[in-house]
């Protein structure tokens, strides 16, 4: 295992070096949070694919293939479909807004009164997404070093927090590009063909497994529909995804680069399912489906290749973890703390206050949120439940007001606030009643959010014409950086 250890150590050292290099470039808020909005198509495609294909897509995708066969690809496939839909239909408009968070978009669209509550929901989602990604380090380091779970979480989490804190989005972009290349080589070019060959080829796999393993819909229509609701729609509205859209150099880069990344996700989905199916042939009685990835890597790959494939799994986890972490910190600082601070200091002599060092402040929030994520990850055991809660809150609470704001001019701030509150509370209540892993909470929560949004919007005064005019200017790419939320509110009130 010495060669495999060396591959991993070199990889981890490289991640820290990228963080140090990124720190030298992140000199402004725009550079730190959205890489200066300067990414071209190659870097944009690679980083977007890296963030959406995390540990759940890699380890979990192989596990679903082990359990259901080729239809196990549907979870990751719906992620790819969501990214394609975002890129083709919405990314150009999102990129032209020149904002930093989803809540800032809602403020622009609805007149400065929808951001705080949506920020809290988005913060809870990104926090749990970062936690679930961090927990996955335990699985990988256990295979590598037979390491204690807590130590593994601390080690992996500390490296991600370190390079994210140092260079912000520049560091994360650089590390994600490396991680994208490592994942492509490790999973698609090495593990996939080796797994199929070791299983005896497709003819042998078909001979040894039940026919339902090769049924594209074998996982079940209701499960596929739920994946579409949670993951496809989740891709449309998540802060972690939008923050990558904000890094695009132009709306054309956002559209074309995202389309390439979404297509890559579809290929990755099928590859994971095939690897899992091959593992079922070789190891028909594993204790859990999620053990398939680690088992096939540990037992079937040659020295050196094994280290590279494990580095690919580590890359998948790190890319999602770092993206969720910077999203969580950005929302906490820009959408929650800055608003609270604005309320506290409003009316004082703001002109004589020292200028806030925004890079330093955002860096501090990444560090604080990173420590919180590591501690929660240590205390939490059930990854699937945590991830389900996160996506149910996101889709149930925020999908309708966000897409409604983009697509329906008659939507109002009152309707948006009601949709967030009712949808979020409905999801929480239904999860308590039906169970966290049930499908009903997101179904009924989303319907409740939609009904309330339409009814309240039609029953209240239309959004101010000046707000809509400013919104259209921003969508057309003719606006600058947005005003702080409190100034938007004062302008509307005045």
Secondary structure as a PSIPRED ss2 file (coil, helix, strand):
# PSIPRED VFORMAT (PSIPRED V4.0)

   1 X C   1.000  0.000  0.000
   2 X H   0.000  1.000  0.000
   3 X H   0.000  1.000  0.000
   4 X H   0.000  1.000  0.000
   5 X H   0.000  1.000  0.000
   6 X H   0.000  1.000  0.000
   7 X H   0.000  1.000  0.000
   8 X H   0.000  1.000  0.000
   9 X H   0.000  1.000  0.000
  10 X H   0.000  1.000  0.000
  11 X H   0.000  1.000  0.000
  12 X H   0.000  1.000  0.000
  13 X H   0.000  1.000  0.000
  14 X H   0.000  1.000  0.000
  15 X H   0.000  1.000  0.000
  16 X H   0.000  1.000  0.000
  17 X H   0.000  1.000  0.000
  18 X H   0.000  1.000  0.000
  19 X H   0.000  1.000  0.000
  20 X H   0.000  1.000  0.000
  21 X H   0.000  1.000  0.000
  22 X H   0.000  1.000  0.000
  23 X H   0.000  1.000  0.000
  24 X H   0.000  1.000  0.000
  25 X H   0.000  1.000  0.000
  26 X C   1.000  0.000  0.000
  27 X C   1.000  0.000  0.000
  28 X C   1.000  0.000  0.000
  29 X H   0.000  1.000  0.000
  30 X H   0.000  1.000  0.000
  31 X H   0.000  1.000  0.000
  32 X H   0.000  1.000  0.000
  33 X H   0.000  1.000  0.000
  34 X H   0.000  1.000  0.000
  35 X H   0.000  1.000  0.000
  36 X H   0.000  1.000  0.000
  37 X H   0.000  1.000  0.000
  38 X C   1.000  0.000  0.000
  39 X E   0.000  0.000  1.000
  40 X C   1.000  0.000  0.000
  41 X H   0.000  1.000  0.000
  42 X H   0.000  1.000  0.000
  43 X H   0.000  1.000  0.000
  44 X H   0.000  1.000  0.000
  45 X H   0.000  1.000  0.000
  46 X H   0.000  1.000  0.000
  47 X H   0.000  1.000  0.000
  48 X H   0.000  1.000  0.000
  49 X H   0.000  1.000  0.000
  50 X H   0.000  1.000  0.000
  51 X H   0.000  1.000  0.000
  52 X H   0.000  1.000  0.000
  53 X C   1.000  0.000  0.000
  54 X C   1.000  0.000  0.000
  55 X H   0.000  1.000  0.000
  56 X H   0.000  1.000  0.000
  57 X H   0.000  1.000  0.000
  58 X H   0.000  1.000  0.000
  59 X H   0.000  1.000  0.000
  60 X H   0.000  1.000  0.000
  61 X H   0.000  1.000  0.000
  62 X H   0.000  1.000  0.000
  63 X H   0.000  1.000  0.000
  64 X H   0.000  1.000  0.000
  65 X H   0.000  1.000  0.000
  66 X H   0.000  1.000  0.000
  67 X H   0.000  1.000  0.000
  68 X H   0.000  1.000  0.000
  69 X H   0.000  1.000  0.000
  70 X H   0.000  1.000  0.000
  71 X H   0.000  1.000  0.000
  72 X H   0.000  1.000  0.000
  73 X H   0.000  1.000  0.000
  74 X H   0.000  1.000  0.000
  75 X H   0.000  1.000  0.000
  76 X H   0.000  1.000  0.000
  77 X H   0.000  1.000  0.000
  78 X H   0.000  1.000  0.000
  79 X H   0.000  1.000  0.000
  80 X H   0.000  1.000  0.000
  81 X H   0.000  1.000  0.000
  82 X H   0.000  1.000  0.000
  83 X H   0.000  1.000  0.000
  84 X H   0.000  1.000  0.000
  85 X H   0.000  1.000  0.000
  86 X H   0.000  1.000  0.000
  87 X H   0.000  1.000  0.000
  88 X H   0.000  1.000  0.000
  89 X H   0.000  1.000  0.000
  90 X H   0.000  1.000  0.000
  91 X H   0.000  1.000  0.000
  92 X H   0.000  1.000  0.000
  93 X H   0.000  1.000  0.000
  94 X H   0.000  1.000  0.000
  95 X H   0.000  1.000  0.000
  96 X H   0.000  1.000  0.000
  97 X C   1.000  0.000  0.000
  98 X C   1.000  0.000  0.000
  99 X C   1.000  0.000  0.000
 100 X C   1.000  0.000  0.000
 101 X C   1.000  0.000  0.000
 102 X H   0.000  1.000  0.000
 103 X H   0.000  1.000  0.000
 104 X H   0.000  1.000  0.000
 105 X H   0.000  1.000  0.000
 106 X H   0.000  1.000  0.000
 107 X H   0.000  1.000  0.000
 108 X H   0.000  1.000  0.000
 109 X H   0.000  1.000  0.000
 110 X H   0.000  1.000  0.000
 111 X C   1.000  0.000  0.000
 112 X C   1.000  0.000  0.000
 113 X C   1.000  0.000  0.000
 114 X C   1.000  0.000  0.000
 115 X H   0.000  1.000  0.000
 116 X H   0.000  1.000  0.000
 117 X H   0.000  1.000  0.000
 118 X H   0.000  1.000  0.000
 119 X H   0.000  1.000  0.000
 120 X H   0.000  1.000  0.000
 121 X H   0.000  1.000  0.000
 122 X H   0.000  1.000  0.000
 123 X H   0.000  1.000  0.000
 124 X H   0.000  1.000  0.000
 125 X H   0.000  1.000  0.000
 126 X H   0.000  1.000  0.000
 127 X H   0.000  1.000  0.000
 128 X H   0.000  1.000  0.000
 129 X H   0.000  1.000  0.000
 130 X H   0.000  1.000  0.000
 131 X H   0.000  1.000  0.000
 132 X H   0.000  1.000  0.000
 133 X H   0.000  1.000  0.000
 134 X H   0.000  1.000  0.000
 135 X H   0.000  1.000  0.000
 136 X H   0.000  1.000  0.000
 137 X H   0.000  1.000  0.000
 138 X H   0.000  1.000  0.000
 139 X H   0.000  1.000  0.000
 140 X H   0.000  1.000  0.000
 141 X H   0.000  1.000  0.000
 142 X H   0.000  1.000  0.000
 143 X H   0.000  1.000  0.000
 144 X H   0.000  1.000  0.000
 145 X H   0.000  1.000  0.000
 146 X C   1.000  0.000  0.000
 147 X C   1.000  0.000  0.000
 148 X C   1.000  0.000  0.000
 149 X H   0.000  1.000  0.000
 150 X H   0.000  1.000  0.000
 151 X H   0.000  1.000  0.000
 152 X H   0.000  1.000  0.000
 153 X H   0.000  1.000  0.000
 154 X H   0.000  1.000  0.000
 155 X H   0.000  1.000  0.000
 156 X H   0.000  1.000  0.000
 157 X H   0.000  1.000  0.000
 158 X H   0.000  1.000  0.000
 159 X H   0.000  1.000  0.000
 160 X H   0.000  1.000  0.000
 161 X H   0.000  1.000  0.000
 162 X H   0.000  1.000  0.000
 163 X H   0.000  1.000  0.000
 164 X H   0.000  1.000  0.000
 165 X H   0.000  1.000  0.000
 166 X H   0.000  1.000  0.000
 167 X H   0.000  1.000  0.000
 168 X H   0.000  1.000  0.000
 169 X H   0.000  1.000  0.000
 170 X H   0.000  1.000  0.000
 171 X H   0.000  1.000  0.000
 172 X H   0.000  1.000  0.000
 173 X H   0.000  1.000  0.000
 174 X H   0.000  1.000  0.000
 175 X H   0.000  1.000  0.000
 176 X H   0.000  1.000  0.000
 177 X H   0.000  1.000  0.000
 178 X H   0.000  1.000  0.000
 179 X H   0.000  1.000  0.000
 180 X H   0.000  1.000  0.000
 181 X H   0.000  1.000  0.000
 182 X H   0.000  1.000  0.000
 183 X H   0.000  1.000  0.000
 184 X H   0.000  1.000  0.000
 185 X H   0.000  1.000  0.000
 186 X H   0.000  1.000  0.000
 187 X H   0.000  1.000  0.000
 188 X H   0.000  1.000  0.000
 189 X H   0.000  1.000  0.000
 190 X H   0.000  1.000  0.000
 191 X H   0.000  1.000  0.000
 192 X H   0.000  1.000  0.000
 193 X H   0.000  1.000  0.000
 194 X H   0.000  1.000  0.000
 195 X H   0.000  1.000  0.000
 196 X H   0.000  1.000  0.000
 197 X H   0.000  1.000  0.000
 198 X H   0.000  1.000  0.000
 199 X C   1.000  0.000  0.000
 200 X C   1.000  0.000  0.000
 201 X H   0.000  1.000  0.000
 202 X H   0.000  1.000  0.000
 203 X H   0.000  1.000  0.000
 204 X H   0.000  1.000  0.000
 205 X H   0.000  1.000  0.000
 206 X H   0.000  1.000  0.000
 207 X H   0.000  1.000  0.000
 208 X H   0.000  1.000  0.000
 209 X C   1.000  0.000  0.000
 210 X C   1.000  0.000  0.000
 211 X H   0.000  1.000  0.000
 212 X H   0.000  1.000  0.000
 213 X H   0.000  1.000  0.000
 214 X H   0.000  1.000  0.000
 215 X C   1.000  0.000  0.000
 216 X C   1.000  0.000  0.000
 217 X C   1.000  0.000  0.000
 218 X C   1.000  0.000  0.000
 219 X C   1.000  0.000  0.000
 220 X C   1.000  0.000  0.000
 221 X H   0.000  1.000  0.000
 222 X H   0.000  1.000  0.000
 223 X H   0.000  1.000  0.000
 224 X H   0.000  1.000  0.000
 225 X H   0.000  1.000  0.000
 226 X H   0.000  1.000  0.000
 227 X H   0.000  1.000  0.000
 228 X H   0.000  1.000  0.000
 229 X H   0.000  1.000  0.000
 230 X H   0.000  1.000  0.000
 231 X H   0.000  1.000  0.000
 232 X H   0.000  1.000  0.000
 233 X H   0.000  1.000  0.000
 234 X H   0.000  1.000  0.000
 235 X H   0.000  1.000  0.000
 236 X H   0.000  1.000  0.000
 237 X H   0.000  1.000  0.000
 238 X C   1.000  0.000  0.000
 239 X H   0.000  1.000  0.000
 240 X H   0.000  1.000  0.000
 241 X H   0.000  1.000  0.000
 242 X H   0.000  1.000  0.000
 243 X H   0.000  1.000  0.000
 244 X H   0.000  1.000  0.000
 245 X H   0.000  1.000  0.000
 246 X C   1.000  0.000  0.000
 247 X C   1.000  0.000  0.000
 248 X E   0.000  0.000  1.000
 249 X C   1.000  0.000  0.000
 250 X C   1.000  0.000  0.000
 251 X H   0.000  1.000  0.000
 252 X H   0.000  1.000  0.000
 253 X H   0.000  1.000  0.000
 254 X H   0.000  1.000  0.000
 255 X H   0.000  1.000  0.000
 256 X H   0.000  1.000  0.000
 257 X H   0.000  1.000  0.000
 258 X H   0.000  1.000  0.000
 259 X H   0.000  1.000  0.000
 260 X H   0.000  1.000  0.000
 261 X H   0.000  1.000  0.000
 262 X H   0.000  1.000  0.000
 263 X H   0.000  1.000  0.000
 264 X H   0.000  1.000  0.000
 265 X H   0.000  1.000  0.000
 266 X H   0.000  1.000  0.000
 267 X H   0.000  1.000  0.000
 268 X H   0.000  1.000  0.000
 269 X H   0.000  1.000  0.000
 270 X H   0.000  1.000  0.000
 271 X H   0.000  1.000  0.000
 272 X H   0.000  1.000  0.000
 273 X H   0.000  1.000  0.000
 274 X H   0.000  1.000  0.000
 275 X H   0.000  1.000  0.000
 276 X H   0.000  1.000  0.000
 277 X H   0.000  1.000  0.000
 278 X H   0.000  1.000  0.000
 279 X H   0.000  1.000  0.000
 280 X H   0.000  1.000  0.000
 281 X H   0.000  1.000  0.000
 282 X H   0.000  1.000  0.000
 283 X C   1.000  0.000  0.000
 284 X C   1.000  0.000  0.000
 285 X C   1.000  0.000  0.000
 286 X C   1.000  0.000  0.000
 287 X C   1.000  0.000  0.000
 288 X C   1.000  0.000  0.000
 289 X C   1.000  0.000  0.000
 290 X C   1.000  0.000  0.000
 291 X H   0.000  1.000  0.000
 292 X H   0.000  1.000  0.000
 293 X H   0.000  1.000  0.000
 294 X H   0.000  1.000  0.000
 295 X H   0.000  1.000  0.000
 296 X H   0.000  1.000  0.000
 297 X H   0.000  1.000  0.000
 298 X H   0.000  1.000  0.000
 299 X H   0.000  1.000  0.000
 300 X H   0.000  1.000  0.000
 301 X C   1.000  0.000  0.000
 302 X C   1.000  0.000  0.000
 303 X C   1.000  0.000  0.000
 304 X C   1.000  0.000  0.000
 305 X H   0.000  1.000  0.000
 306 X H   0.000  1.000  0.000
 307 X H   0.000  1.000  0.000
 308 X H   0.000  1.000  0.000
 309 X H   0.000  1.000  0.000
 310 X H   0.000  1.000  0.000
 311 X H   0.000  1.000  0.000
 312 X H   0.000  1.000  0.000
 313 X H   0.000  1.000  0.000
 314 X H   0.000  1.000  0.000
 315 X H   0.000  1.000  0.000
 316 X H   0.000  1.000  0.000
 317 X H   0.000  1.000  0.000
 318 X H   0.000  1.000  0.000
 319 X H   0.000  1.000  0.000
 320 X H   0.000  1.000  0.000
 321 X H   0.000  1.000  0.000
 322 X H   0.000  1.000  0.000
 323 X H   0.000  1.000  0.000
 324 X H   0.000  1.000  0.000
 325 X H   0.000  1.000  0.000
 326 X H   0.000  1.000  0.000
 327 X H   0.000  1.000  0.000
 328 X H   0.000  1.000  0.000
 329 X H   0.000  1.000  0.000
 330 X H   0.000  1.000  0.000
 331 X H   0.000  1.000  0.000
 332 X H   0.000  1.000  0.000
 333 X H   0.000  1.000  0.000
 334 X H   0.000  1.000  0.000
 335 X H   0.000  1.000  0.000
 336 X H   0.000  1.000  0.000
 337 X H   0.000  1.000  0.000
 338 X H   0.000  1.000  0.000
 339 X H   0.000  1.000  0.000
 340 X H   0.000  1.000  0.000
 341 X H   0.000  1.000  0.000
 342 X H   0.000  1.000  0.000
 343 X H   0.000  1.000  0.000
 344 X H   0.000  1.000  0.000
 345 X H   0.000  1.000  0.000
 346 X C   1.000  0.000  0.000
 347 X C   1.000  0.000  0.000
 348 X C   1.000  0.000  0.000
 349 X C   1.000  0.000  0.000
 350 X H   0.000  1.000  0.000
 351 X H   0.000  1.000  0.000
 352 X H   0.000  1.000  0.000
 353 X C   1.000  0.000  0.000
 354 X C   1.000  0.000  0.000
 355 X C   1.000  0.000  0.000
 356 X C   1.000  0.000  0.000
 357 X C   1.000  0.000  0.000
 358 X H   0.000  1.000  0.000
 359 X H   0.000  1.000  0.000
 360 X H   0.000  1.000  0.000
 361 X H   0.000  1.000  0.000
 362 X H   0.000  1.000  0.000
 363 X H   0.000  1.000  0.000
 364 X H   0.000  1.000  0.000
 365 X H   0.000  1.000  0.000
 366 X H   0.000  1.000  0.000
 367 X H   0.000  1.000  0.000
 368 X H   0.000  1.000  0.000
 369 X H   0.000  1.000  0.000
 370 X H   0.000  1.000  0.000
 371 X H   0.000  1.000  0.000
 372 X H   0.000  1.000  0.000
 373 X H   0.000  1.000  0.000
 374 X H   0.000  1.000  0.000
 375 X H   0.000  1.000  0.000
 376 X H   0.000  1.000  0.000
 377 X H   0.000  1.000  0.000
 378 X H   0.000  1.000  0.000
 379 X H   0.000  1.000  0.000
 380 X C   1.000  0.000  0.000
 381 X C   1.000  0.000  0.000
 382 X C   1.000  0.000  0.000
 383 X H   0.000  1.000  0.000
 384 X H   0.000  1.000  0.000
 385 X H   0.000  1.000  0.000
 386 X H   0.000  1.000  0.000
 387 X H   0.000  1.000  0.000
 388 X H   0.000  1.000  0.000
 389 X H   0.000  1.000  0.000
 390 X H   0.000  1.000  0.000
 391 X H   0.000  1.000  0.000
 392 X H   0.000  1.000  0.000
 393 X H   0.000  1.000  0.000
 394 X H   0.000  1.000  0.000
 395 X H   0.000  1.000  0.000
 396 X H   0.000  1.000  0.000
 397 X H   0.000  1.000  0.000
 398 X H   0.000  1.000  0.000
 399 X H   0.000  1.000  0.000
 400 X H   0.000  1.000  0.000
 401 X H   0.000  1.000  0.000
 402 X H   0.000  1.000  0.000
 403 X H   0.000  1.000  0.000
 404 X H   0.000  1.000  0.000
 405 X H   0.000  1.000  0.000
 406 X H   0.000  1.000  0.000
 407 X H   0.000  1.000  0.000
 408 X C   1.000  0.000  0.000
 409 X C   1.000  0.000  0.000
 410 X C   1.000  0.000  0.000
 411 X C   1.000  0.000  0.000
 412 X C   1.000  0.000  0.000
 413 X H   0.000  1.000  0.000
 414 X H   0.000  1.000  0.000
 415 X H   0.000  1.000  0.000
 416 X H   0.000  1.000  0.000
 417 X H   0.000  1.000  0.000
 418 X H   0.000  1.000  0.000
 419 X H   0.000  1.000  0.000
 420 X H   0.000  1.000  0.000
 421 X H   0.000  1.000  0.000
 422 X H   0.000  1.000  0.000
 423 X H   0.000  1.000  0.000
 424 X H   0.000  1.000  0.000
 425 X H   0.000  1.000  0.000
 426 X H   0.000  1.000  0.000
 427 X H   0.000  1.000  0.000
 428 X H   0.000  1.000  0.000
 429 X H   0.000  1.000  0.000
 430 X H   0.000  1.000  0.000
 431 X H   0.000  1.000  0.000
 432 X H   0.000  1.000  0.000
 433 X H   0.000  1.000  0.000
 434 X H   0.000  1.000  0.000
 435 X C   1.000  0.000  0.000
 436 X C   1.000  0.000  0.000
 437 X C   1.000  0.000  0.000
 438 X C   1.000  0.000  0.000
 439 X C   1.000  0.000  0.000
 440 X H   0.000  1.000  0.000
 441 X H   0.000  1.000  0.000
 442 X H   0.000  1.000  0.000
 443 X H   0.000  1.000  0.000
 444 X H   0.000  1.000  0.000
 445 X H   0.000  1.000  0.000
 446 X H   0.000  1.000  0.000
 447 X H   0.000  1.000  0.000
 448 X H   0.000  1.000  0.000
 449 X H   0.000  1.000  0.000
 450 X H   0.000  1.000  0.000
 451 X H   0.000  1.000  0.000
 452 X H   0.000  1.000  0.000
 453 X H   0.000  1.000  0.000
 454 X H   0.000  1.000  0.000
 455 X H   0.000  1.000  0.000
 456 X H   0.000  1.000  0.000
 457 X H   0.000  1.000  0.000
 458 X H   0.000  1.000  0.000
 459 X H   0.000  1.000  0.000
 460 X C   1.000  0.000  0.000
 461 X C   1.000  0.000  0.000
 462 X C   1.000  0.000  0.000
 463 X C   1.000  0.000  0.000
 464 X C   1.000  0.000  0.000
 465 X H   0.000  1.000  0.000
 466 X H   0.000  1.000  0.000
 467 X H   0.000  1.000  0.000
 468 X H   0.000  1.000  0.000
 469 X H   0.000  1.000  0.000
 470 X H   0.000  1.000  0.000
 471 X H   0.000  1.000  0.000
 472 X H   0.000  1.000  0.000
 473 X H   0.000  1.000  0.000
 474 X H   0.000  1.000  0.000
 475 X H   0.000  1.000  0.000
 476 X C   1.000  0.000  0.000
 477 X C   1.000  0.000  0.000
 478 X C   1.000  0.000  0.000
 479 X C   1.000  0.000  0.000
 480 X C   1.000  0.000  0.000
 481 X C   1.000  0.000  0.000
 482 X C   1.000  0.000  0.000
 483 X C   1.000  0.000  0.000
 484 X C   1.000  0.000  0.000
 485 X H   0.000  1.000  0.000
 486 X H   0.000  1.000  0.000
 487 X H   0.000  1.000  0.000
 488 X H   0.000  1.000  0.000
 489 X H   0.000  1.000  0.000
 490 X H   0.000  1.000  0.000
 491 X H   0.000  1.000  0.000
 492 X H   0.000  1.000  0.000
 493 X H   0.000  1.000  0.000
 494 X C   1.000  0.000  0.000
